[in-house]
Amino acid sequence: MLILASASPRRRELLTQAGFTFEVHPAHIPEDPLPREDPIAYVTRLAREKAEAVFAKIAERSPNAKDDFAVLGADTTVTLDDQILAKPADAADAARMLRLLSGRSHRVITGVALATAQGTEVAAEVTAVRFLTISDAEIAAYVATGEPMDKAGAYAIQGRAARWIPRIEGCYFNVVGLPLALVCALLEARTDRSNPSPSLK
């Protein structure tokens, strides 16, 4: 059984789209970056903490079943000039982030972690995203929709902000919130370890 340690509707939609059957058990942990924490270290740490917190909780409740499930944790952030742009605190913060992104390229980084009884595997995906120059009026109108408020970097590539993104380099699904190919690779590696092929002689 696969368990998603996230309340994100986008991650649920992406896993469903990819054909996975899973349950949702959100993790509730602090998401503040540590002082001078590298963006990749930040998202992989949070992904690991989410996955391991949910795994420990379920394993405590059902200790005999801990070999039967895996917990997927994920965290996404936007970085510009090594500055972490997480979810905006309010409308003014969202507008500030969008002004920073306007007319520039930035990176979207998602850390993913798969926690099982055998341990936790962690990886990260990085995508470069180019923004067109957007006016203050466009930013204000976009923030007023409410769409930026629960998104890292204050925008959704699959939403209204798509009009300002002429190109990306890397995984599109990573920008939405979950790099599906990377997740599949982690899950397949776990299956291979659980069912090793016979040795060739």
Order of alpha helices (4+ residues) and beta strands (2+ residues): beta-alpha-beta-alpha-beta-beta-alpha-beta-beta-alpha-beta-alpha-alpha
